[in-house]
Amino acid sequence: MATPKLDSIERQLKAGEPFSLTNSQYKKSTGLDIPKNSNYLVRNSAVAKKARIYGYRIVIHEREISFEKE
Amino acid sequence: MKKRSVIRKFAILMSFFMILSVFMLSSCGTVPEYKTKHESGTFKIHNAADFDKLAFKSRTSPSEIARLFPDFCIYDNKDGSNKLDWAASCYVDFVDIDSVYKFDIWFNADKEFMVWDLYIDSVFLDWLKLNYNSEINYTVNEFGTITFEPFGNFEDQLLGSFEKGELCYPRHFVA
């Protein structure tokens, strides 16, 4: 049974500055993939609970493209 | 006399429909969908094989999961965010240790299974160590939750950032 390693993220949370992570950075620091369900990720995931302790909220930036007339 | 018989038949038919509608309102029946938070029934686990039944495949439909839980429903989980998804709140009864644990299941906007959380204690963890040996990748975290999220090819779909500020979601979603 795996355990997400949140120590590295916790160190950044303790620093008190906003920061961003890509999927691969998240996986490198926790050993697990970032939860795929957006609502679950920001509300109920272990990393969301950890973030909440330090007064953070998780914001998801979804990759999207738009086609605009030139 | 004939008229009275027709009225009686009509009355019987109406009462049948009334009973049916009461049943449909009080449970989701075969349609596992509900618009408000709803707690479904309990799934009894006697052994590791029963526990394995919770290892749903990615994108499993609510109807398949409903086979395990009596009165299974999913509810509209859009709350404080623009993203629509669906969730179910159930219970899992581990018969061996006589303990019942809360079990939340999350679906995406297309009502496909994504992830579940089982809210556990140390008694359960001991049971699991003794009785369960599987390659299935459950994770256990420091918040007393076991999480299961099947592997799927979602790489690089999301970028997450951490911002200072209050969480804008209601407390009842927090374990």
gemmi code that builds the backbone of each chain (N, CA, C; Angstrom):
import gemmi

chains = {
    "A": [
        ("MET", (0.845, -1.196, 0.000), (0.000, 0.000, 0.000), (0.883, 1.251, 0.000)),
        ("ALA", (0.670, 2.120, -0.961), (1.509, 3.316, -1.090), (1.014, 4.445, -0.185)),
        ("THR", (1.910, 5.339, 0.129), (1.550, 6.525, 0.903), (2.065, 7.762, 0.177)),
        ("PRO", (1.199, 8.757, -0.071), (1.707, 9.961, -0.729), (2.696, 10.690, 0.178)),
        ("LYS", (3.851, 11.025, -0.381), (4.868, 11.726, 0.436), (4.669, 13.232, 0.225)),
        ("LEU", (4.108, 13.852, 1.239), (3.760, 15.271, 1.108), (4.799, 16.198, 1.739)),
        ("ASP", (5.908, 15.631, 2.211), (6.910, 16.435, 2.935), (7.429, 17.604, 2.098)),
        ("SER", (7.745, 17.301, 0.848), (8.335, 18.326, -0.004), (7.338, 19.470, -0.253)),
        ("ILE", (6.075, 19.100, -0.522), (5.036, 20.123, -0.718), (4.809, 20.881, 0.591)),
        ("GLU", (4.861, 20.165, 1.694), (4.649, 20.803, 2.998), (5.728, 21.859, 3.261)),
        ("ARG", (6.943, 21.568, 2.856), (8.028, 22.556, 3.034), (7.707, 23.840, 2.274)),
        ("GLN", (7.178, 23.669, 1.055), (6.819, 24.857, 0.259), (5.628, 25.588, 0.862)),
        ("LEU", (4.686, 24.814, 1.415), (3.513, 25.430, 2.046), (3.930, 26.239, 3.270)),
        ("LYS", (4.910, 25.712, 3.995), (5.388, 26.409, 5.199), (6.048, 27.735, 4.838)),
        ("ALA", (6.626, 27.777, 3.640), (7.312, 29.009, 3.209), (6.328, 30.163, 3.029)),
        ("GLY", (5.070, 29.839, 2.791), (4.025, 30.869, 2.764), (3.848, 31.602, 1.448)),
        ("GLU", (4.574, 31.209, 0.427), (4.442, 31.866, -0.883), (3.594, 31.002, -1.823)),
        ("PRO", (2.805, 31.643, -2.701), (2.077, 30.852, -3.710), (3.065, 30.136, -4.628)),
        ("PHE", (2.729, 28.964, -5.059), (3.600, 28.230, -5.981), (2.766, 27.321, -6.865)),
        ("SER", (3.360, 26.851, -7.933), (2.651, 25.972, -8.882), (3.430, 24.685, -9.091)),
        ("LEU", (2.695, 23.650, -9.445), (3.321, 22.363, -9.737), (2.738, 21.804, -11.018)),
        ("THR", (3.571, 21.207, -11.826), (3.060, 20.448, -12.964), (2.800, 19.018, -12.493)),
        ("ASN", (2.147, 18.246, -13.334), (1.902, 16.836, -13.012), (3.197, 16.113, -12.679)),
        ("SER", (4.197, 16.322, -13.531), (5.433, 15.565, -13.333), (6.168, 16.020, -12.070)),
        ("GLN", (6.090, 17.314, -11.755), (6.706, 17.790, -10.508), (5.989, 17.200, -9.290)),
        ("TYR", (4.651, 17.113, -9.405), (3.858, 16.540, -8.307), (4.239, 15.075, -8.099)),
        ("LYS", (4.355, 14.378, -9.206), (4.678, 12.948, -9.115), (6.078, 12.747, -8.536)),
        ("LYS", (6.989, 13.611, -8.935), (8.360, 13.498, -8.452), (8.411, 13.732, -6.939)),
        ("SER", (7.632, 14.693, -6.453), (7.734, 15.004, -5.021), (6.877, 14.092, -4.142)),
        ("THR", (5.753, 13.574, -4.655), (4.878, 12.743, -3.795), (5.006, 11.250, -4.091)),
        ("GLY", (5.501, 10.918, -5.267), (5.589, 9.507, -5.658), (4.311, 9.009, -6.304)),
        ("LEU", (3.296, 9.863, -6.396), (2.008, 9.454, -6.972), (1.558, 10.459, -8.026)),
        ("ASP", (0.647, 10.007, -8.881), (0.062, 10.932, -9.849), (-0.863, 11.913, -9.130)),
        ("ILE", (-0.999, 13.080, -9.704), (-1.936, 14.065, -9.155), (-3.362, 13.526, -9.376)),
        ("PRO", (-4.254, 13.605, -8.372), (-5.610, 13.096, -8.579), (-6.255, 13.693, -9.833)),
        ("LYS", (-6.962, 12.829, -10.566), (-7.467, 13.264, -11.878), (-8.785, 14.030, -11.784)),
        ("ASN", (-9.584, 13.698, -10.794), (-10.884, 14.360, -10.673), (-10.696, 15.740, -10.036)),
        ("SER", (-11.067, 16.772, -10.756), (-10.765, 18.147, -10.333), (-11.404, 18.504, -8.988)),
        ("ASN", (-12.691, 18.221, -8.845), (-13.361, 18.567, -7.594), (-12.768, 17.796, -6.421)),
        ("TYR", (-12.476, 16.532, -6.668), (-11.853, 15.714, -5.621), (-10.498, 16.303, -5.247)),
        ("LEU", (-9.727, 16.675, -6.250), (-8.384, 17.216, -6.022), (-8.422, 18.461, -5.141)),
        ("VAL", (-9.329, 19.385, -5.420), (-9.324, 20.633, -4.659), (-10.060, 20.522, -3.322)),
        ("ARG", (-10.944, 19.548, -3.174), (-11.737, 19.477, -1.945), (-11.265, 18.411, -0.974)),
        ("ASN", (-11.050, 17.208, -1.488), (-10.972, 16.070, -0.577), (-9.646, 15.326, -0.576)),
        ("SER", (-8.793, 15.604, -1.537), (-7.546, 14.848, -1.638), (-6.640, 15.161, -0.441)),
        ("ALA", (-5.691, 14.277, -0.206), (-4.761, 14.470, 0.907), (-3.981, 15.768, 0.728)),
        ("VAL", (-3.617, 16.061, -0.510), (-2.833, 17.280, -0.737), (-3.679, 18.537, -0.490)),
        ("ALA", (-4.985, 18.452, -0.773), (-5.881, 19.586, -0.493), (-6.012, 19.792, 1.019)),
        ("LYS", (-6.103, 18.669, 1.743), (-6.214, 18.766, 3.206), (-4.938, 19.357, 3.796)),
        ("LYS", (-3.818, 18.931, 3.245), (-2.534, 19.459, 3.721), (-2.446, 20.956, 3.415)),
        ("ALA", (-2.846, 21.350, 2.212), (-2.793, 22.753, 1.812), (-3.671, 23.612, 2.737)),
        ("ARG", (-4.833, 23.082, 3.084), (-5.782, 23.802, 3.929), (-5.195, 24.110, 5.309)),
        ("ILE", (-4.404, 23.175, 5.821), (-3.784, 23.376, 7.132), (-2.934, 24.645, 7.140)),
        ("TYR", (-2.292, 24.922, 5.997), (-1.403, 26.075, 5.917), (-2.085, 27.290, 5.271)),
        ("GLY", (-3.402, 27.239, 5.153), (-4.147, 28.391, 4.648), (-4.094, 28.567, 3.137)),
        ("TYR", (-3.859, 27.468, 2.435), (-3.834, 27.520, 0.974), (-5.094, 26.875, 0.396)),
        ("ARG", (-5.390, 27.211, -0.838), (-6.372, 26.452, -1.608), (-5.722, 26.072, -2.928)),
        ("ILE", (-6.177, 24.983, -3.493), (-5.606, 24.533, -4.760), (-6.443, 25.092, -5.903)),
        ("VAL", (-5.784, 25.634, -6.863), (-6.459, 26.144, -8.058), (-5.956, 25.335, -9.249)),
        ("ILE", (-6.879, 24.850, -10.046), (-6.485, 24.033, -11.193), (-6.534, 24.861, -12.461)),
        ("HIS", (-5.458, 24.793, -13.198), (-5.427, 25.466, -14.502), (-5.500, 24.392, -15.565)),
        ("GLU", (-6.621, 24.277, -16.188), (-6.740, 23.240, -17.212), (-6.207, 23.736, -18.536)),
        ("ARG", (-5.539, 22.834, -19.194), (-4.998, 23.189, -20.505), (-6.136, 23.221, -21.520)),
        ("GLU", (-6.244, 24.319, -22.242), (-7.284, 24.388, -23.260), (-6.796, 25.247, -24.424)),
        ("ILE", (-7.364, 25.036, -25.571), (-7.011, 25.872, -26.714), (-8.290, 26.493, -27.252)),
        ("SER", (-8.156, 27.680, -27.785), (-9.319, 28.280, -28.432), (-8.901, 28.738, -29.825)),
        ("PHE", (-9.840, 28.744, -30.735), (-9.573, 29.159, -32.119), (-10.262, 30.496, -32.353)),
        ("GLU", (-9.482, 31.488, -32.638), (-10.059, 32.823, -32.829), (-9.811, 33.301, -34.259)),
        ("LYS", (-10.753, 34.012, -34.786), (-10.623, 34.590, -36.134), (-9.552, 35.670, -36.144)),
        ("GLU", (-8.681, 35.619, -37.123), (-7.644, 36.660, -37.221), (-8.227, 37.925, -37.856)),
    ],
    "B": [
        ("MET", (-74.023, -0.159, -12.005), (-73.127, -1.213, -11.517), (-71.818, -1.248, -12.296)),
        ("LYS", (-71.962, -1.124, -13.625), (-70.799, -1.153, -14.509), (-69.914, 0.074, -14.248)),
        ("LYS", (-70.614, 1.215, -14.033), (-69.898, 2.466, -13.787), (-69.085, 2.363, -12.492)),
        ("ARG", (-69.716, 1.738, -11.459), (-69.048, 1.587, -10.177), (-67.792, 0.718, -10.321)),
        ("SER", (-67.897, -0.307, -11.147), (-66.755, -1.203, -11.375), (-65.599, -0.465, -12.061)),
        ("VAL", (-65.958, 0.390, -13.020), (-64.923, 1.176, -13.724), (-64.233, 2.119, -12.745)),
        ("ILE", (-65.050, 2.749, -11.880), (-64.484, 3.667, -10.878), (-63.551, 2.916, -9.941)),
        ("ARG", (-63.978, 1.701, -9.551), (-63.140, 0.904, -8.647), (-61.809, 0.555, -9.305)),
        ("LYS", (-61.884, 0.158, -10.587), (-60.657, -0.187, -11.315), (-59.730, 1.037, -11.415)),
        ("PHE", (-60.367, 2.184, -11.667), (-59.591, 3.418, -11.783), (-58.913, 3.745, -10.455)),
        ("ALA", (-59.651, 3.551, -9.366), (-59.106, 3.825, -8.029), (-57.928, 2.905, -7.723)),
        ("ILE", (-58.086, 1.627, -8.101), (-57.001, 0.658, -7.862), (-55.754, 1.063, -8.657)),
        ("LEU", (-56.001, 1.443, -9.910), (-54.898, 1.855, -10.785), (-54.187, 3.087, -10.219)),
        ("MET", (-54.977, 4.050, -9.742), (-54.407, 5.282, -9.181), (-53.578, 4.967, -7.939)),
        ("SER", (-54.115, 4.082, -7.072), (-53.348, 3.764, -5.859), (-52.046, 3.056, -6.215)),
        ("PHE", (-52.074, 2.236, -7.263), (-50.854, 1.565, -7.709), (-49.805, 2.601, -8.131)),
        ("PHE", (-50.242, 3.584, -8.915), (-49.308, 4.621, -9.364), (-48.798, 5.476, -8.201)),
        ("MET", (-49.682, 5.704, -7.219), (-49.267, 6.489, -6.046), (-48.200, 5.742, -5.260)),
        ("ILE", (-48.392, 4.439, -5.064), (-47.407, 3.624, -4.335), (-46.084, 3.619, -5.106)),
        ("LEU", (-46.182, 3.483, -6.420), (-44.994, 3.461, -7.274), (-44.225, 4.779, -7.172)),
        ("SER", (-44.967, 5.902, -7.184), (-44.285, 7.201, -7.132), (-43.637, 7.421, -5.772)),
        ("VAL", (-44.291, 6.953, -4.693), (-43.698, 7.065, -3.351), (-42.395, 6.268, -3.310)),
        ("PHE", (-42.415, 5.062, -3.896), (-41.216, 4.222, -3.943), (-40.102, 4.914, -4.722)),
        ("MET", (-40.466, 5.500, -5.852), (-39.456, 6.151, -6.694), (-38.863, 7.379, -6.021)),
        ("LEU", (-39.680, 8.089, -5.228), (-39.168, 9.272, -4.551), (-38.287, 8.909, -3.362)),
        ("SER", (-38.606, 7.790, -2.699), (-37.873, 7.437, -1.494), (-36.575, 6.689, -1.803)),
        ("SER", (-36.435, 6.154, -2.992), (-35.169, 5.518, -3.347), (-34.934, 5.736, -4.824)),
        ("CYS", (-33.695, 5.529, -5.221), (-33.380, 5.775, -6.625), (-33.771, 4.615, -7.512)),
        ("GLY", (-34.174, 3.501, -6.921), (-34.555, 2.348, -7.730), (-33.426, 1.915, -8.632)),
        ("THR", (-33.694, 1.702, -9.885), (-32.658, 1.230, -10.790), (-31.879, 2.378, -11.419)),
        ("VAL", (-32.328, 3.609, -11.176), (-31.639, 4.761, -11.759), (-30.787, 5.433, -10.681)),
        ("PRO", (-29.505, 5.179, -10.669), (-28.674, 5.689, -9.590), (-28.331, 7.163, -9.767)),
        ("GLU", (-29.291, 7.995, -9.596), (-29.043, 9.416, -9.783), (-29.963, 10.213, -8.872)),
        ("TYR", (-29.427, 11.222, -8.250), (-30.197, 11.984, -7.283), (-29.646, 13.380, -7.263)),
        ("LYS", (-30.447, 14.361, -7.033), (-29.986, 15.730, -7.164), (-29.463, 16.351, -5.878)),
        ("THR", (-29.674, 15.678, -4.763), (-29.140, 16.201, -3.512), (-28.300, 15.121, -2.863)),
        ("LYS", (-27.558, 15.507, -1.820), (-26.708, 14.517, -1.166), (-27.565, 13.381, -0.618)),
        ("HIS", (-27.097, 12.174, -0.845), (-27.890, 11.010, -0.486), (-26.950, 9.919, -0.007)),
        ("GLU", (-27.243, 9.317, 1.126), (-26.374, 8.262, 1.622), (-26.927, 6.902, 1.246)),
        ("SER", (-26.142, 6.155, 0.498), (-26.573, 4.832, 0.042), (-26.326, 3.801, 1.128)),
        ("GLY", (-26.724, 2.577, 0.855), (-26.635, 1.498, 1.830), (-25.224, 0.981, 2.035)),
        ("THR", (-25.138, -0.128, 2.770), (-23.851, -0.665, 3.215), (-23.473, -1.925, 2.447)),
        ("PHE", (-22.215, -1.998, 2.063), (-21.681, -3.193, 1.409), (-20.909, -3.993, 2.462)),
        ("LYS", (-21.254, -5.259, 2.619), (-20.613, -6.089, 3.643), (-19.383, -6.786, 3.071)),
        ("ILE", (-18.273, -6.687, 3.784), (-17.035, -7.322, 3.339), (-16.647, -8.413, 4.331)),
        ("HIS", (-16.545, -9.639, 3.821), (-16.202, -10.778, 4.678), (-14.750, -11.195, 4.518)),
        ("ASN", (-14.165, -10.867, 3.384), (-12.801, -11.324, 3.121), (-12.142, -10.425, 2.068)),
        ("ALA", (-10.887, -10.753, 1.752), (-10.129, -9.930, 0.806), (-10.782, -9.904, -0.579)),
        ("ALA", (-11.417, -11.019, -0.951), (-12.061, -11.064, -2.276), (-13.196, -10.043, -2.357)),
        ("ASP", (-13.938, -9.897, -1.269), (-15.000, -8.874, -1.238), (-14.384, -7.482, -1.350)),
        ("PHE", (-13.270, -7.280, -0.642), (-12.601, -5.973, -0.681), (-12.144, -5.649, -2.100)),
        ("ASP", (-11.696, -6.686, -2.812), (-11.253, -6.508, -4.204), (-12.368, -5.981, -5.104)),
        ("LYS", (-13.611, -6.268, -4.724), (-14.736, -5.796, -5.546), (-14.805, -4.274, -5.579)),
        ("LEU", (-14.129, -3.635, -4.643), (-14.122, -2.167, -4.619), (-13.072, -1.579, -5.560)),
        ("ALA", (-12.272, -2.442, -6.154), (-11.248, -1.957, -7.096), (-11.897, -1.736, -8.465)),
        ("PHE", (-12.758, -0.757, -8.537), (-13.488, -0.490, -9.784), (-12.518, -0.067, -10.875)),
        ("LYS", (-12.851, -0.450, -12.082), (-12.034, 0.002, -13.209), (-12.330, 1.469, -13.492)),
        ("SER", (-11.351, 2.135, -14.080), (-11.525, 3.529, -14.469), (-12.758, 3.644, -15.375)),
        ("ARG", (-13.572, 4.632, -15.140), (-14.754, 4.942, -15.945), (-15.908, 3.938, -15.770)),
        ("THR", (-15.872, 3.156, -14.694), (-17.002, 2.273, -14.389), (-18.265, 3.115, -14.204)),
        ("SER", (-19.391, 2.579, -14.668), (-20.645, 3.344, -14.570), (-21.245, 3.212, -13.166)),
        ("PRO", (-22.022, 4.194, -12.734), (-22.709, 4.091, -11.443), (-23.588, 2.842, -11.348)),
        ("SER", (-24.186, 2.426, -12.463), (-25.069, 1.249, -12.423), (-24.309, -0.003, -11.989)),
        ("GLU", (-23.057, -0.137, -12.447), (-22.269, -1.308, -12.058), (-21.923, -1.261, -10.573)),
        ("ILE", (-21.555, -0.064, -10.110), (-21.200, 0.086, -8.691), (-22.443, -0.113, -7.817)),
        ("ALA", (-23.587, 0.272, -8.352), (-24.849, 0.153, -7.608), (-25.179, -1.288, -7.245)),
        ("ARG", (-24.567, -2.243, -7.962), (-24.834, -3.655, -7.648), (-24.343, -4.025, -6.247)),
        ("LEU", (-23.348, -3.293, -5.749), (-22.781, -3.612, -4.437), (-23.552, -2.965, -3.287)),
        ("PHE", (-24.127, -1.801, -3.543), (-24.709, -1.019, -2.458), (-26.225, -0.910, -2.597)),
        ("PRO", (-26.963, -1.305, -1.545), (-28.408, -1.130, -1.606), (-28.742, 0.354, -1.716)),
        ("ASP", (-29.765, 0.661, -2.478), (-30.264, 2.032, -2.589), (-29.171, 3.009, -3.018)),
        ("PHE", (-28.337, 2.567, -3.959), (-27.208, 3.390, -4.384), (-27.663, 4.559, -5.248)),
        ("CYS", (-27.163, 5.729, -4.919), (-27.473, 6.923, -5.700), (-26.222, 7.765, -5.860)),
        ("ILE", (-26.172, 8.551, -6.906), (-25.133, 9.559, -7.000), (-25.812, 10.917, -6.936)),
        ("TYR", (-25.066, 11.903, -6.454), (-25.669, 13.224, -6.363), (-24.821, 14.258, -7.099)),
        ("ASP", (-25.486, 15.287, -7.521), (-24.853, 16.392, -8.221), (-23.889, 17.066, -7.253)),
        ("ASN", (-22.622, 17.041, -7.601), (-21.593, 17.491, -6.687), (-21.129, 18.910, -6.981)),
        ("LYS", (-21.861, 19.612, -7.834), (-21.470, 20.971, -8.190), (-21.817, 21.889, -7.020)),
        ("ASP", (-20.798, 22.395, -6.382), (-21.047, 23.170, -5.185), (-19.850, 24.088, -4.960)),
        ("GLY", (-20.034, 25.359, -5.141), (-18.945, 26.303, -4.933), (-17.912, 26.292, -6.037)),
        ("SER", (-18.198, 25.605, -7.102), (-17.256, 25.587, -8.219), (-18.050, 25.469, -9.508)),
        ("ASN", (-17.432, 25.824, -10.599), (-18.144, 25.746, -11.868), (-18.116, 24.353, -12.464)),
        ("LYS", (-17.347, 23.472, -11.840), (-17.190, 22.147, -12.420), (-18.290, 21.209, -11.926)),
        ("LEU", (-18.899, 20.564, -12.849), (-19.938, 19.605, -12.483), (-19.302, 18.227, -12.351)),
        ("ASP", (-19.567, 17.558, -11.278), (-19.281, 16.127, -11.226), (-20.289, 15.476, -10.273)),
        ("TRP", (-20.112, 14.212, -10.013), (-21.094, 13.443, -9.262), (-20.383, 12.658, -8.175)),
        ("ALA", (-21.091, 12.416, -7.087), (-20.483, 11.665, -5.995), (-21.528, 10.791, -5.330)),
        ("ALA", (-21.036, 9.811, -4.576), (-21.933, 8.948, -3.807), (-21.335, 8.786, -2.428)),
        ("SER", (-22.190, 8.725, -1.438), (-21.739, 8.529, -0.073), (-22.344, 7.231, 0.451)),
        ("CYS", (-21.484, 6.261, 0.766), (-21.970, 4.936, 1.163), (-21.236, 4.487, 2.429)),
        ("TYR", (-21.491, 3.252, 2.827), (-20.789, 2.666, 3.965), (-20.313, 1.274, 3.601)),
        ("VAL", (-19.167, 0.896, 4.184), (-18.620, -0.435, 3.969), (-18.482, -1.098, 5.335)),
        ("ASP", (-19.057, -2.277, 5.471), (-19.067, -2.997, 6.747), (-18.048, -4.137, 6.684)),
        ("PHE", (-16.971, -4.014, 7.467), (-15.986, -5.099, 7.534), (-16.415, -6.045, 8.648)),
        ("VAL", (-17.039, -7.150, 8.236), (-17.726, -8.045, 9.163), (-16.759, -8.616, 10.203)),
        ("ASP", (-15.542, -8.992, 9.766), (-14.549, -9.597, 10.663), (-14.250, -8.743, 11.884)),
        ("ILE", (-14.152, -7.430, 11.653), (-13.775, -6.543, 12.759), (-14.973, -5.738, 13.283)),
        ("ASP", (-16.149, -6.099, 12.769), (-17.387, -5.491, 13.238), (-17.305, -3.953, 13.189)),
        ("SER", (-16.811, -3.454, 12.071), (-16.671, -1.999, 11.936), (-17.229, -1.522, 10.598)),
        ("VAL", (-17.900, -0.402, 10.654), (-18.470, 0.193, 9.442), (-17.752, 1.510, 9.165)),
        ("TYR", (-17.317, 1.693, 7.914), (-16.569, 2.900, 7.562), (-17.265, 3.643, 6.416)),
        ("LYS", (-17.124, 4.956, 6.456), (-17.707, 5.791, 5.412), (-16.913, 5.628, 4.114)),
        ("PHE", (-17.630, 5.644, 3.027), (-17.023, 5.360, 1.728), (-17.582, 6.348, 0.713)),
        ("ASP", (-16.747, 7.254, 0.246), (-17.194, 8.256, -0.736), (-16.658, 7.915, -2.114)),
        ("ILE", (-17.515, 7.974, -3.110), (-17.115, 7.651, -4.480), (-17.330, 8.888, -5.346)),
        ("TRP", (-16.359, 9.181, -6.185), (-16.419, 10.380, -7.019), (-16.461, 9.991, -8.494)),
        ("PHE", (-17.341, 10.656, -9.212), (-17.494, 10.428, -10.655), (-17.214, 11.739, -11.387)),
        ("ASN", (-16.856, 11.636, -12.650), (-16.662, 12.865, -13.427), (-18.006, 13.351, -13.992)),
        ("ALA", (-17.949, 14.403, -14.795), (-19.179, 14.991, -15.334), (-19.952, 14.010, -16.214)),
        ("ASP", (-19.229, 13.042, -16.790), (-19.885, 12.031, -17.624), (-20.366, 10.826, -16.812)),
        ("LYS", (-20.347, 10.978, -15.489), (-20.785, 9.918, -14.571), (-19.941, 8.662, -14.718)),
        ("GLU", (-18.644, 8.866, -14.845), (-17.712, 7.735, -14.904), (-16.888, 7.741, -13.624)),
        ("PHE", (-16.668, 6.549, -13.061), (-15.933, 6.441, -11.804), (-14.517, 7.003, -11.931)),
        ("MET", (-14.113, 7.792, -10.930), (-12.765, 8.362, -10.935), (-11.936, 7.931, -9.725)),
        ("VAL", (-12.502, 8.068, -8.534), (-11.701, 7.853, -7.317), (-12.629, 7.600, -6.131)),
        ("TRP", (-12.159, 6.812, -5.160), (-12.930, 6.709, -3.918), (-12.051, 6.908, -2.698)),
        ("ASP", (-12.706, 7.283, -1.605), (-12.054, 7.450, -0.305), (-12.763, 6.567, 0.709)),
        ("LEU", (-11.977, 5.846, 1.510), (-12.519, 5.060, 2.615), (-11.919, 5.617, 3.895)),
        ("TYR", (-12.799, 6.062, 4.814), (-12.340, 6.724, 6.037), (-12.134, 5.667, 7.117)),
        ("ILE", (-10.879, 5.399, 7.450), (-10.531, 4.220, 8.236), (-9.971, 4.572, 9.618)),
        ("ASP", (-9.616, 3.508, 10.373), (-8.912, 3.688, 11.643), (-7.806, 2.628, 11.757)),
        ("SER", (-7.116, 2.588, 12.881), (-5.980, 1.670, 13.020), (-6.446, 0.202, 13.044)),
        ("VAL", (-7.653, -0.041, 13.564), (-8.191, -1.415, 13.589), (-8.299, -1.946, 12.158)),
        ("PHE", (-8.803, -1.076, 11.289), (-8.953, -1.471, 9.893), (-7.585, -1.720, 9.245)),
        ("LEU", (-6.630, -0.842, 9.532), (-5.303, -1.007, 8.927), (-4.672, -2.331, 9.345)),
        ("ASP", (-4.854, -2.716, 10.603), (-4.335, -4.012, 11.076), (-5.012, -5.161, 10.339)),
        ("TRP", (-6.344, -5.042, 10.165), (-7.102, -6.080, 9.440), (-6.573, -6.196, 8.017)),
        ("LEU", (-6.329, -5.046, 7.428), (-5.882, -5.025, 6.039), (-4.509, -5.689, 5.902)),
        ("LYS", (-3.615, -5.391, 6.816), (-2.271, -5.977, 6.773), (-2.332, -7.491, 6.924)),
        ("LEU", (-3.239, -7.953, 7.782), (-3.346, -9.397, 8.036), (-4.046, -10.148, 6.909)),
        ("ASN", (-5.039, -9.497, 6.317), (-5.932, -10.217, 5.395), (-5.767, -9.882, 3.930)),
        ("TYR", (-5.049, -8.847, 3.663), (-5.072, -8.384, 2.294), (-3.690, -8.347, 1.682)),
        ("ASN", (-3.540, -8.998, 0.554), (-2.269, -9.023, -0.140), (-2.550, -8.888, -1.626)),
        ("SER", (-2.351, -7.704, -2.152), (-2.706, -7.494, -3.548), (-1.786, -6.464, -4.178)),
        ("GLU", (-1.715, -6.533, -5.463), (-0.897, -5.572, -6.203), (-1.677, -4.286, -6.465)),
        ("ILE", (-2.976, -4.317, -6.181), (-3.808, -3.137, -6.448), (-3.305, -1.954, -5.634)),
        ("ASN", (-3.166, -0.834, -6.294), (-2.477, 0.286, -5.682), (-3.405, 1.205, -4.883)),
        ("TYR", (-3.733, 0.780, -3.669), (-4.449, 1.662, -2.761), (-3.418, 2.552, -2.096)),
        ("THR", (-3.809, 3.742, -1.734), (-2.894, 4.582, -0.965), (-3.541, 4.919, 0.372)),
        ("VAL", (-2.718, 5.030, 1.386), (-3.217, 5.445, 2.694), (-2.493, 6.732, 3.068)),
        ("ASN", (-3.233, 7.707, 3.578), (-2.583, 8.974, 3.896), (-2.706, 9.312, 5.370)),
        ("GLU", (-2.055, 10.382, 5.746), (-1.990, 10.758, 7.166), (-3.322, 11.279, 7.699)),
        ("PHE", (-4.311, 11.454, 6.834), (-5.609, 11.963, 7.272), (-6.612, 10.830, 7.520)),
        ("GLY", (-6.122, 9.602, 7.648), (-6.990, 8.471, 7.960), (-7.885, 8.071, 6.810)),
        ("THR", (-7.376, 8.197, 5.617), (-8.166, 7.851, 4.437), (-7.393, 6.902, 3.536)),
        ("ILE", (-8.079, 5.883, 3.078), (-7.532, 5.065, 2.003), (-8.154, 5.570, 0.713)),
        ("THR", (-7.320, 5.745, -0.277), (-7.799, 6.266, -1.557), (-7.488, 5.264, -2.651)),
        ("PHE", (-8.423, 5.122, -3.555), (-8.178, 4.260, -4.709), (-8.550, 5.015, -5.972)),
        ("GLU", (-7.596, 5.123, -6.845), (-7.821, 5.794, -8.128), (-7.192, 4.921, -9.203)),
        ("PRO", (-7.995, 4.309, -10.047), (-7.425, 3.412, -11.051), (-6.533, 4.161, -12.022)),
        ("PHE", (-5.583, 3.442, -12.567), (-4.666, 4.055, -13.509), (-5.418, 4.463, -14.770)),
        ("GLY", (-5.112, 5.633, -15.253), (-5.702, 6.083, -16.508), (-4.727, 7.018, -17.191)),
        ("ASN", (-4.881, 7.189, -18.464), (-3.935, 8.021, -19.192), (-4.396, 9.486, -19.192)),
        ("PHE", (-4.112, 10.162, -18.091), (-4.555, 11.551, -17.975), (-3.356, 12.486, -17.852)),
        ("GLU", (-2.178, 12.001, -18.210), (-0.959, 12.778, -18.019), (-1.076, 14.179, -18.612)),
        ("ASP", (-0.589, 15.127, -17.874), (-0.483, 16.515, -18.337), (-1.815, 17.163, -18.699)),
        ("GLN", (-2.906, 16.622, -18.203), (-4.185, 17.305, -18.435), (-4.334, 18.513, -17.516)),
        ("LEU", (-3.774, 18.374, -16.339), (-3.997, 19.411, -15.340), (-2.698, 19.998, -14.836)),
        ("LEU", (-2.733, 21.263, -14.538), (-1.641, 21.899, -13.826), (-2.258, 22.487, -12.570)),
        ("GLY", (-1.697, 22.180, -11.426), (-2.277, 22.691, -10.192), (-1.388, 23.746, -9.564)),
        ("SER", (-2.004, 24.750, -8.935), (-1.203, 25.723, -8.204), (-1.787, 25.902, -6.813)),
        ("PHE", (-0.978, 26.366, -5.898), (-1.387, 26.544, -4.513), (-1.431, 28.036, -4.216)),
        ("GLU", (-2.580, 28.496, -3.772), (-2.710, 29.923, -3.507), (-3.120, 30.147, -2.066)),
        ("LYS", (-2.650, 31.242, -1.495), (-3.061, 31.596, -0.143), (-4.506, 32.076, -0.175)),
        ("GLY", (-5.282, 31.686, 0.786), (-6.653, 32.177, 0.842), (-7.563, 31.144, 1.453)),
        ("GLU", (-8.785, 31.515, 1.679), (-9.720, 30.588, 2.299), (-10.287, 29.630, 1.273)),
        ("LEU", (-10.517, 28.432, 1.702), (-11.143, 27.458, 0.822), (-12.597, 27.863, 0.616)),
        ("CYS", (-13.034, 27.828, -0.624), (-14.373, 28.351, -0.897), (-15.439, 27.256, -0.915)),
        ("TYR", (-15.096, 26.054, -0.454), (-16.074, 24.969, -0.493), (-16.664, 24.716, 0.892)),
        ("PRO", (-17.923, 24.293, 0.955), (-18.566, 24.107, 2.250), (-17.922, 22.982, 3.059)),
        ("ARG", (-17.982, 23.126, 4.368), (-17.291, 22.201, 5.257), (-17.819, 20.773, 5.168)),
        ("HIS", (-19.075, 20.596, 4.769), (-19.608, 19.239, 4.808), (-18.942, 18.313, 3.793)),
        ("PHE", (-18.144, 18.862, 2.901), (-17.401, 18.006, 2.001), (-16.071, 17.570, 2.597)),
        ("VAL", (-15.729, 18.167, 3.735), (-14.448, 17.838, 4.349), (-14.646, 16.670, 5.306)),
        ("ALA", (-13.728, 15.694, 5.233), (-13.867, 14.491, 6.071), (-13.701, 14.850, 7.535)),
    ],
}
model = gemmi.Model(1)
for chain_id, residues in chains.items():
    chain = gemmi.Chain(chain_id)
    for i, (resn, *xyz) in enumerate(residues, 1):
        res = gemmi.Residue()
        res.name, res.seqid = resn, gemmi.SeqId(i, " ")
        for name, pos in zip(("N", "CA", "C"), xyz):
            atom = gemmi.Atom()
            atom.name, atom.element = name, gemmi.Element(name[0])
            atom.pos, atom.b_iso = gemmi.Position(*pos), 0.0
            res.add_atom(atom)
        chain.add_residue(res)
    model.add_chain(chain)
structure = gemmi.Structure()
structure.add_model(model)
structure.setup_entities()
